[in-house]
Amino acid sequence: MASHSDTLVVFFGATAGANGGKLGSDERELILLVWQIVDLREKQVGKLQRRLVKPDTLELTDQCKEETGLTVDEICKADSLDAALQQFQQSVSAEVKALGRSSYTLCVDGPLIIRQVLHPEASKKNLVLPECFYTFVDLKKEFHKCCPNAGPVKDLTLPSMLEYVCVPGVVDQVGLQEVKNMVLLLLHLLAEPYNHKFTYFETVKYKFESGACSKTEAVDSETVIRARGLPWQSSDQDIARFFKGLNIAKGGVALCLNAQGRRNGEALVRFINLEHRDMALDRHKHHMGSRYIEVYKATGEEFLKIAGGTSNEVAQFLSKENQVIIRMRGLPFTATAQDVLGFLGPDSPVTDGTEGLLFVKFPDGRPTGDAFVLFACEEYAQNALKKHKQILGKRYIELFRSTAAEVQQVLNRFMSTPLISTLPTPPMVPVPVLAAPPFLPTASTRDCVRLRGLPYTAAIEDILDFMGEHTVDIKPHGVHMVLNQQGRPSGDAFIQMKSADRAFMVAQKCHKKMMKDRYVEVFQCSTEEMSFVLMGGTLNRSGLSPPPCKLPCLSPPAYAAFPTPAAVLSTEAALYQPPPAGHSQNPPATHAQPCSHPGILPTAGPCATLHEHELHGLLPKPSRLSLHGQLLCSSSWLGGCSGGSTSHSLIAPARSSGQDARAALQCRRQGHPQLLPGISGGVSGGRTLPMTTTVCFS
């Protein structure tokens, strides 16, 4: 910053730990302050002042004792930092006034004492530093302007600078020696041949400025760091306070979120230049409260990935500067802007009323239950945070501090997430795939629950009411209702929770809880077990029981002219070897034929279609099982496996080479010995098994 001052105060400080180039890197407290005034007009100096400071931790490192010559007994008798700074301000102000000068600026040998020691320590002790500590002259940078051939600024030391200009230094005790030599160098720069004018001042930002960041903005990778180990409730202001003394770029704090949209304890921070980034790296393993924070280098691409946005709506929302942002989570999907304003109340007025609200929505316009709110001051935001976990409608609402980068990140995530994952294009020739259906990834983590015994009239809203406070822990697209062959509820549902712990809590608290006039059984399971149950197994509180027949039949023969999607088979099925020549080529008996269409899952008994539901909302019914909007079904011989009476179902494609699908169905209805061309009945013990066939036209 370009300015002018007629008085400089040469300032020096030492800590109870590392000093010199490592000053402030170990979080040690100040124990010594030394200063002296220099009148730039008259080129005269004032009285040399020295003050000891009593730290909260009365401990000196061996290095400190050796360099400073101080003892614990000496600093025990000193004043606190707050008192020492007041003495400094009173002494300097009186002396400057006696000289007839109107202002003064600090002059230091490098920025560390101001940026890495005074500001961080004052912030931790909740001290308000005098205004003079927010502006200073860096003697090294001023010397480099006069003597650019002396070497890079970062390599300059006080002895090397004095040696370069041939000024002999003085020897004295620590603190006094440094200040005296700085004064000698300063006076030399004021004289011929340099006649230097001290017009450029370094500044320390008073507070962090929030703001939006565009994805098209250029971000220098040499200015970005990654902070790890942050408390989950920390805000951008808390992170800025951790880096107090260093200048963070506007909107330069981006909190990282996990896959569930929750903070993961990491943040990317963008500083104004390389020098400040390097000083931030020296705060590696410094403490935020009782937690130490790890600090590493990061890239501009990483920062833009988290903080960058392109939405005009978000840019307009964040265009209001100096606003405190609060995130609300768990809102009822029917909540309006007026409902939110009423919930917050008159003691926490929202900036510009409804204009200060931003609801997060899916691409199709459905609300996600999240919203961001702007407040004009800290007081209003604090009043709003007092309503954390209070009830709106039938749901408790979470409120916590947020950032502009988090607004961008949340909006980017929801606006770019499709309602249903894109399914892969089926190959021309089907090949068995050893995987679960695309929308039910196989996993051993027991983060799901099964609801059994639901009333047949139960809807999604009834299930959510049944879950109560646990609805906030349901994954997006995590409610699955099982429908029977007629498209009616089967009384079962599966719910994917955000973690195994949440699933366990639901199973414990909701088991045999009443829904309408029926009690509902709730079992914890994994997605793998979910698929296993849908293939005919059973799940209860005692564990998982396998299906009646362990070996599923292979996919029916396919024709290249009529490609079918790949069948989803278990490992056992994939290992099945065809019988030798002369033996029956019919597939073995089984409880269920894996569906060749990824939108259907089979169950023991009537064929079941698994429809996905978004949390609190029903997705459009899949239209892929239709011929002119209809699903055609045909029933065949009913019976069971040998040795059992369980009915079985088969879901298979109704495609035949050179034959219209309608003709194939008509052929089947007239009692053709084959179920359909390309689909054979099962064989067990030398007899043909009766089956139920669902014919799907697409």
Secondary structure, DSSP 4 states (H G I P E B T S, - for coil): -B---SEEEEEEEEESS--GGGTTTT-PPEEEEEEEEEETTTTEE---EEEEB--SS----HHHHHHH---HHHHHTSBPHHHHHHHHHHHHHHHHHHTT-S--EEEESSSHIIIIIIHHHHHHTT----GGGGEEEEHHHHHHHH-GGG--GGG--HHHHHHHTT-PPP--STTHHHHHHHHHHHHHHHSTTT-----B-EE--SSPPP--EETTS---GGGEEEEES--TT--HHHHHHHTTTS-EEEEEEEEEE-TTS-EEEEEEEEESSHHHHHHHHTTTTEEETTEEEEEEE--HHHHHHHHEE--HHHHHHTTS-S-EEEEEE---TT--HHHHHHHH-TTSPPTTGGGGEEEEE-TTS-EEEEEEEEESSHHHHHHHHTTTTEEETTEEEEEEE--HHHHHHHHHHHHT--SSPPPPPPPSS---B-S--TTS----S--EEEEES--TT--HHHHHHHHGGGGGGEEEEEEEEEE-TTS-EEEEEEEEESSHHHHHHHHHHHTTEEETTEEEEEEEE-HHHHHHHHTT-EEETTEEE--SSSSPPPPPP-BTTB--PPPB--HHHHTPPPPPTTS--SPBP-SEEPPSSTT----SSS--EEEEEETTEEPPPP-SS-BTTB---B-------TT-----EEEEE--BTTB-HHHHHHHHHTT-SSSBTTB---EETTEEPP-EEEEE--
